[in-house]
Amino acid sequence: MFNDRICALSTPRGISATAVIRCSGKGTVESLRNLLPGTSTLQHRRAKVSAFVQNDRYIDEVVVTFFKGPASYTGEDLVELSFHGNPLIVENALKALFAVGFRMALPGEFTKRAVLNGKFDLIRAEAINALITSKTEKALEAAIKSFRGDLSEEVISFRAKIIELLATVEVELNYPEEIETDYSSLLENLLDLRKGIAEFIASSQNGIVISQGIKTAIVGETNVGKSTLLNALLKRDRAIVSDLPGTTRDTIEEDLNIEGVLFRVVDTAGIREAEDEIEELGIERTLEAIEESELVILLHDPHNYADKDLEEALKKKGKRLIVAANKSDIRTVEKGSYDIILSARTGEGLKDLERLMLKLTEDITSIGNEVIISARQKQKLSDAMDFIGRSIEAIENGMTVDVTGTMIEQAARSLDDLLGTNVTEDLLERIFSDFCVGK
């Protein structure tokens, strides 16, 4: 399928014990022979030690591991060269590879070739990137489910049911005088299928949140210590802290890992009557952050408690809410209606806050059958569900059987796009652009 040869460093850049350069493509072994004297014969899945030279210039001693296509990661002849991990050695080796006809791989190009060569479907390919980029144990666990094939199995199952229904419709189209379709049964099956896809999308929402982080907004009036609390949770100075009200003019987002659960914490501008246009914009973004959040920490200064209206509004929205009293280091604070009492400045109560954050989000982080689905995957599943819905409407409105068949066929194509069996080059470029170069 591909006539060129690619190479790239597949281990992190920098000084290390080893650095692995991956080479793949038609003619890979032949192109490497002049660089690897003494390796005229390479055996599949066998490692061999060799000098790596260019024009009699010794570059390094390497371990050469050969994977003969199609039994390789890419489905092509693939060689992994393990060098000593000096960036200068890597640079010299890459120059030597370019000189014998290799080119630098594009981001994710090895995996792209694997998909196009039928090594695995597009869903599993996307899961590889999720495995590499997972920031917490929970996210990794969900990514493993997708990589293991859980998501692919669900999609393949949905597609098989769609194809079965499509076959029923096509029989009537081809033999209208001999076959009479049981539309009540067809309608029932379509309704069940749409329900199944909808439930699967809903169950996968937790996987998305686990991967990207539970959006958590710290909100409150000006000068209640929101930025100080963010810094305390992160254990570093990320936000500017000042006694002047209105210091935070824009939202600041940072990742926070609490016992393997990723929170995407947002420090927001204080809510008050804006004194200028910039502050007004910051307050608007605060309100947007509240809308987008799964969890809200409403921080009060108990000695100047004036934002009861905001608390009531958040409760009406049904948000997971922690009402926290700050500045307990200044004077004693009565528990009252507060969920927690803390001092962002001294760290008192922070552990209790973290435990409460975990408790209130247990329904999100309890991994069951959830897998991580990307925005693209969710859209394709939604598209399939939409076309099934249209086929249901066609039957209910008494439309001709070919209209129903067209809608069912479009649902199947949406899942084909999801699996990568019918995918455009542009889409592949977009998906794999987020991968590292050597993957």
Wavefront OBJ file of the C-alpha trace (Angstrom):
o trace
v 0.000 0.000 0.000
v 2.887 2.349 0.804
v 5.996 2.591 -1.354
v 8.093 4.801 0.912
v 9.970 4.103 4.121
v 9.557 6.022 7.373
v 11.567 6.316 10.570
v 11.269 8.139 13.877
v 12.455 8.103 17.465
v 9.826 6.139 19.410
v 11.225 6.803 22.888
v 11.204 10.202 24.656
v 13.826 12.719 23.594
v 16.716 13.515 25.896
v 19.479 11.621 27.656
v 18.451 8.092 28.637
v 19.749 4.531 28.882
v 18.454 3.643 25.422
v 16.867 5.392 22.468
v 14.782 3.364 20.029
v 14.363 4.404 16.401
v 11.586 2.640 14.544
v 11.835 2.023 10.768
v 9.010 0.723 8.597
v 8.068 0.289 4.967
v 8.745 -1.628 1.800
v 12.468 -2.294 1.393
v 13.360 -1.425 4.991
v 15.745 -4.357 5.480
v 17.507 -3.765 2.157
v 17.976 -0.054 2.917
v 19.502 -0.810 6.319
v 22.095 -3.325 5.123
v 24.782 -0.736 4.358
v 24.290 0.811 7.802
v 24.346 -2.508 9.654
v 27.333 -4.608 8.514
v 27.029 -8.222 9.483
v 23.231 -8.291 9.423
v 22.661 -9.674 5.950
v 20.162 -12.113 7.454
v 17.610 -10.909 9.977
v 15.156 -13.311 11.606
v 11.585 -12.413 12.487
v 11.228 -11.380 16.140
v 14.899 -11.992 16.833
v 17.317 -9.394 18.179
v 20.838 -9.014 16.879
v 23.750 -6.787 17.933
v 25.480 -4.823 15.191
v 27.604 -1.771 14.572
v 25.704 1.143 13.025
v 27.957 2.887 10.512
v 27.699 5.435 7.725
v 30.405 5.508 5.067
v 32.805 3.729 7.438
v 31.982 6.214 10.210
v 31.112 4.329 13.385
v 28.017 5.869 15.013
v 27.066 3.345 17.714
v 26.591 -0.299 18.601
v 22.892 -1.147 18.357
v 20.419 -3.914 19.048
v 18.499 -4.683 15.851
v 15.044 -6.263 16.217
v 13.237 -7.322 13.051
v 9.488 -7.831 12.621
v 8.574 -9.194 9.205
v 5.330 -7.920 7.739
v 2.481 -8.526 8.020
v 3.285 -9.841 11.532
v 4.442 -6.436 12.777
v 2.904 -3.357 14.369
v 2.431 -1.609 11.017
v 1.799 -4.712 8.923
v 4.983 -3.902 6.966
v 8.586 -4.985 7.443
v 9.589 -3.133 10.606
v 12.962 -2.781 12.318
v 13.608 -1.281 15.743
v 17.121 0.033 16.380
v 18.094 0.425 20.042
v 20.901 2.975 20.477
v 22.597 4.394 23.537
v 20.398 7.255 24.671
v 22.494 10.250 23.678
v 20.614 12.869 21.584
v 23.745 13.388 19.442
v 23.832 9.688 18.562
v 20.122 9.802 17.687
v 20.636 12.843 15.464
v 23.533 11.196 13.612
v 21.571 7.971 13.196
v 18.529 9.763 11.763
v 20.730 11.636 9.271
v 22.192 8.312 8.169
v 18.714 6.840 7.735
v 17.566 9.829 5.678
v 20.623 9.368 3.455
v 19.560 5.807 2.536
v 15.996 6.719 1.636
v 13.997 6.918 4.844
v 11.936 9.991 5.692
v 10.770 11.287 9.055
v 7.406 9.813 10.008
v 4.462 12.131 10.513
v 2.688 12.147 13.913
v 0.943 8.805 14.394
v 1.997 7.536 10.966
v 3.092 4.105 12.201
v -0.353 3.568 13.729
v -2.055 5.025 10.658
v -0.279 2.443 8.499
v -1.342 -0.266 10.940
v -4.989 0.748 10.517
v -4.791 0.946 6.718
v -3.014 -2.422 6.617
v -5.798 -4.001 8.680
v -3.808 -4.648 11.866
v -6.568 -3.150 14.012
v -9.535 -0.834 13.652
v -9.573 2.922 14.077
v -11.213 2.731 17.503
v -8.347 0.654 18.898
v -5.841 2.988 17.251
v -7.370 5.960 19.062
v -7.249 3.964 22.299
v -3.469 3.637 21.912
v -3.130 7.407 22.162
v -5.434 7.426 25.193
v -3.198 4.787 26.820
v -0.113 6.918 26.277
v -1.666 10.205 27.427
v -3.702 8.977 30.425
v -2.926 11.143 33.444
v -4.461 9.031 36.230
v -5.099 5.400 37.133
v -8.829 5.816 36.474
v -8.215 7.252 33.007
v -5.705 4.495 32.275
v -8.178 1.834 33.377
v -10.827 3.229 31.024
v -8.305 3.518 28.169
v -7.270 -0.114 28.656
v -10.897 -1.169 28.216
v -11.016 0.592 24.846
v -7.616 -0.758 23.795
v -8.620 -4.264 24.821
v -11.474 -4.027 22.323
v -14.492 -3.392 24.562
v -15.621 -0.372 22.519
v -14.955 -2.076 19.185
v -16.984 -5.107 20.272
v -19.973 -2.914 21.146
v -19.808 -1.042 17.843
v -19.386 -4.255 15.830
v -22.399 -5.701 17.651
v -24.513 -2.639 16.821
v -23.381 -2.792 13.203
v -24.232 -6.493 12.900
v -27.781 -5.781 14.081
v -28.094 -2.914 11.600
v -26.880 -5.106 8.719
v -29.368 -7.809 9.715
v -32.226 -5.284 9.607
v -30.960 -3.869 6.329
v -30.968 -7.365 4.828
v -34.622 -7.750 5.817
v -35.519 -4.542 3.987
v -33.454 -5.384 0.901
v -35.168 -8.758 0.522
v -38.499 -6.974 0.101
v -36.940 -4.451 -2.290
v -35.603 -7.254 -4.467
v -38.600 -9.592 -4.197
v -41.627 -7.338 -3.512
v -44.187 -9.840 -4.794
v -42.818 -12.834 -2.931
v -41.773 -11.410 0.461
v -43.911 -9.351 2.805
v -41.935 -7.598 5.545
v -43.232 -7.760 9.114
v -43.070 -4.021 9.791
v -44.155 -4.335 13.418
v -41.189 -6.619 14.115
v -38.825 -4.374 12.123
v -40.036 -1.325 14.028
v -39.590 -3.069 17.382
v -36.030 -4.092 16.495
v -35.152 -0.569 15.360
v -36.535 0.905 18.584
v -34.503 -1.579 20.665
v -31.369 -0.787 18.668
v -31.772 2.962 19.070
v -32.297 2.501 22.806
v -29.180 0.321 23.056
v -26.969 2.888 21.319
v -28.413 5.718 23.438
v -27.707 3.803 26.657
v -24.177 3.021 25.510
v -23.447 6.688 24.748
v -24.824 7.675 28.161
v -22.688 5.086 29.975
v -19.596 6.264 28.090
v -19.973 9.844 29.279
v -18.173 8.931 32.499
v -15.231 7.644 30.486
v -14.927 11.016 28.757
v -15.001 12.885 32.067
v -12.484 10.504 33.647
v -10.113 11.051 30.731
v -10.412 14.829 30.488
v -10.842 15.508 34.204
v -13.848 16.320 36.362
v -14.476 20.009 35.693
v -14.455 21.711 39.101
v -15.117 25.429 39.479
v -13.964 27.384 42.533
v -16.406 30.290 42.792
v -17.345 33.001 45.235
v -17.195 36.710 45.823
v -14.005 38.704 45.346
v -11.199 38.297 47.845
v -12.551 35.166 49.554
v -9.354 33.206 48.778
v -10.228 31.305 45.592
v -6.768 31.698 44.048
v -5.116 30.831 47.364
v -7.212 27.660 47.500
v -6.187 26.688 43.956
v -2.509 27.163 44.839
v -2.963 25.150 48.039
v -4.612 22.245 46.210
v -1.892 22.244 43.543
v 0.843 22.659 46.178
v 2.443 25.385 44.050
v 1.849 29.021 43.181
v -0.170 28.987 39.970
v -2.559 31.897 40.478
v -1.629 35.432 41.530
v -2.733 36.146 45.079
v -3.422 39.673 46.316
v -5.441 41.420 48.995
v -6.871 43.670 46.285
v -10.400 42.602 45.291
v -10.803 41.563 41.649
v -7.200 40.401 41.089
v -8.367 37.377 39.067
v -9.814 38.748 35.834
v -9.930 35.494 33.853
v -10.390 31.802 34.548
v -7.304 29.675 35.256
v -7.477 25.897 34.696
v -5.139 23.268 36.121
v -5.132 19.469 36.493
v -5.327 18.059 40.014
v -4.793 14.365 40.731
v -6.495 13.183 43.914
v -5.942 9.480 44.634
v -5.917 8.593 40.946
v -8.898 10.750 39.992
v -8.287 13.700 37.669
v -9.989 16.996 38.452
v -9.802 19.938 36.065
v -9.915 22.779 38.603
v -10.941 26.246 37.447
v -10.103 29.360 39.464
v -12.693 31.961 38.524
v -13.095 35.709 38.770
v -14.944 36.886 41.859
v -18.648 37.539 41.417
v -19.653 41.133 42.147
v -20.795 44.253 40.322
v -18.122 44.713 37.643
v -16.105 47.921 37.799
v -14.902 47.797 34.183
v -15.379 45.905 30.911
v -12.499 43.479 31.517
v -13.823 42.453 34.921
v -17.293 42.044 33.439
v -15.882 39.643 30.846
v -14.137 37.677 33.610
v -17.415 37.345 35.514
v -19.150 36.119 32.351
v -16.495 33.418 32.032
v -17.071 32.487 35.669
v -20.735 31.875 34.912
v -19.750 29.786 31.870
v -17.363 27.729 34.032
v -20.181 27.045 36.489
v -22.436 25.816 33.675
v -19.740 23.483 32.327
v -18.677 22.071 35.711
v -19.550 18.716 37.237
v -18.563 20.029 40.678
v -18.659 23.524 42.194
v -16.754 24.633 45.288
v -18.491 27.744 46.628
v -15.984 29.524 48.846
v -17.176 31.919 51.529
v -15.502 34.380 53.819
v -17.656 33.590 56.879
v -16.893 37.030 58.318
v -18.347 38.730 55.250
v -21.039 36.334 53.988
v -23.049 38.067 51.276
v -23.513 35.569 48.430
v -26.425 33.449 49.692
v -28.251 34.060 46.397
v -25.470 32.328 44.449
v -25.652 29.311 46.748
v -29.403 29.005 46.214
v -29.003 29.364 42.435
v -26.395 26.586 42.339
v -28.622 24.272 44.362
v -31.509 24.897 41.956
v -29.256 23.955 39.034
v -28.700 20.575 40.676
v -24.922 21.019 40.688
v -22.716 18.869 42.895
v -21.910 21.566 45.429
v -19.435 22.006 48.262
v -20.077 25.075 50.407
v -16.779 25.869 52.110
v -15.872 28.461 54.722
v -12.352 29.830 54.286
v -9.982 31.750 56.578
v -10.439 29.558 59.639
v -6.901 30.616 60.627
v -8.102 34.157 61.340
v -10.853 33.305 63.779
v -13.096 30.442 64.852
v -15.801 29.520 62.364
v -19.019 27.769 63.365
v -19.929 24.768 61.184
v -23.471 25.991 60.590
v -24.587 25.340 57.007
v -21.044 24.867 55.690
v -20.007 21.501 54.280
v -16.424 22.135 55.269
v -14.289 24.664 57.131
v -10.752 25.300 55.931
v -7.841 27.657 55.669
v -6.408 27.875 52.172
v -3.470 29.828 53.609
v -2.374 27.255 56.218
v -3.722 24.092 54.575
v -6.087 23.271 57.438
v -9.060 21.255 56.155
v -7.628 20.609 52.675
v -7.538 16.836 53.120
v -11.171 16.905 54.217
v -11.998 18.950 51.116
v -10.252 16.435 48.844
v -12.114 13.541 50.470
v -15.414 15.360 49.956
v -14.555 16.059 46.303
v -13.970 12.325 45.784
v -17.156 11.361 47.607
v -19.404 13.708 45.616
v -18.036 12.427 42.297
v -18.107 8.692 43.065
v -20.955 8.234 40.586
v -18.632 9.508 37.839
v -15.434 7.731 38.823
v -16.778 4.267 39.629
v -15.554 2.376 36.570
v -18.041 -0.247 35.454
v -18.446 -0.928 31.769
v -17.395 2.592 30.831
v -14.899 3.095 28.060
v -13.377 6.328 26.854
v -14.991 7.586 23.681
v -13.704 10.620 21.852
v -15.842 13.466 20.543
v -15.531 11.938 17.058
v -16.647 8.523 18.246
v -19.576 9.966 20.160
v -20.652 11.932 17.069
v -20.568 8.850 14.836
v -22.608 6.843 17.344
v -25.065 9.735 17.568
v -25.243 9.886 13.764
v -26.079 6.185 13.611
v -28.745 6.643 16.265
v -30.187 9.604 14.329
v -30.443 7.625 11.079
v -32.123 4.769 12.948
v -34.566 7.341 14.331
v -35.308 8.527 10.801
v -35.938 4.963 9.657
v -38.397 4.575 12.538
v -40.182 7.760 11.433
v -40.288 6.470 7.854
v -42.085 3.302 8.967
v -44.451 5.172 11.296
v -45.340 7.647 8.527
v -45.989 4.900 5.992
v -43.136 5.839 3.652
v -41.893 3.421 1.017
v -39.543 0.638 2.043
v -36.627 2.099 0.064
v -36.656 5.221 2.285
v -36.407 3.042 5.383
v -33.604 1.058 3.772
v -31.648 4.199 2.890
v -31.767 5.443 6.487
v -30.668 2.073 7.872
v -27.824 1.960 5.345
v -26.666 5.429 6.449
v -26.607 4.195 10.064
v -24.324 1.332 9.005
v -22.024 3.761 7.188
v -21.713 5.896 10.312
v -20.442 2.880 12.229
v -18.136 1.966 9.336
v -16.634 5.456 9.659
v -16.263 4.863 13.383
v -14.412 1.588 12.864
v -12.296 3.032 10.051
v -13.454 0.606 7.355
v -14.541 3.508 5.169
v -12.523 6.556 6.107
v -11.018 9.537 4.282
v -7.378 10.598 4.276
v -8.332 13.979 5.790
v -10.007 12.294 8.752
v -6.979 10.079 9.359
v -4.713 13.133 9.280
v -6.865 14.867 11.915
v -7.003 11.830 14.192
v -3.306 10.972 14.071
v -2.060 14.569 14.293
v -2.452 14.280 18.097
v -0.151 11.239 18.261
v 3.560 11.430 18.966
v 5.823 11.109 15.924
v 7.201 7.669 16.790
v 3.839 5.969 17.360
l 1 2 3 4 5 6 7 8 9 10 11 12 13 14 15 16 17 18 19 20 21 22 23 24 25 26 27 28 29 30 31 32 33 34 35 36 37 38 39 40 41 42 43 44 45 46 47 48 49 50 51 52 53 54 55 56 57 58 59 60 61 62 63 64 65 66 67 68 69 70 71 72 73 74 75 76 77 78 79 80 81 82 83 84 85 86 87 88 89 90 91 92 93 94 95 96 97 98 99 100 101 102 103 104 105 106 107 108 109 110 111 112 113 114 115 116 117 118 119 120 121 122 123 124 125 126 127 128 129 130 131 132 133 134 135 136 137 138 139 140 141 142 143 144 145 146 147 148 149 150 151 152 153 154 155 156 157 158 159 160 161 162 163 164 165 166 167 168 169 170 171 172 173 174 175 176 177 178 179 180 181 182 183 184 185 186 187 188 189 190 191 192 193 194 195 196 197 198 199 200 201 202 203 204 205 206 207 208 209 210 211 212 213 214 215 216 217 218 219 220 221 222 223 224 225 226 227 228 229 230 231 232 233 234 235 236 237 238 239 240 241 242 243 244 245 246 247 248 249 250 251 252 253 254 255 256 257 258 259 260 261 262 263 264 265 266 267 268 269 270 271 272 273 274 275 276 277 278 279 280 281 282 283 284 285 286 287 288 289 290 291 292 293 294 295 296 297 298 299 300 301 302 303 304 305 306 307 308 309 310 311 312 313 314 315 316 317 318 319 320 321 322 323 324 325 326 327 328 329 330 331 332 333 334 335 336 337 338 339 340 341 342 343 344 345 346 347 348 349 350 351 352 353 354 355 356 357 358 359 360 361 362 363 364 365 366 367 368 369 370 371 372 373 374 375 376 377 378 379 380 381 382 383 384 385 386 387 388 389 390 391 392 393 394 395 396 397 398 399 400 401 402 403 404 405 406 407 408 409 410 411 412 413 414 415 416 417 418 419 420 421 422 423 424 425 426 427 428 429 430 431 432 433 434 435 436 437 438 439
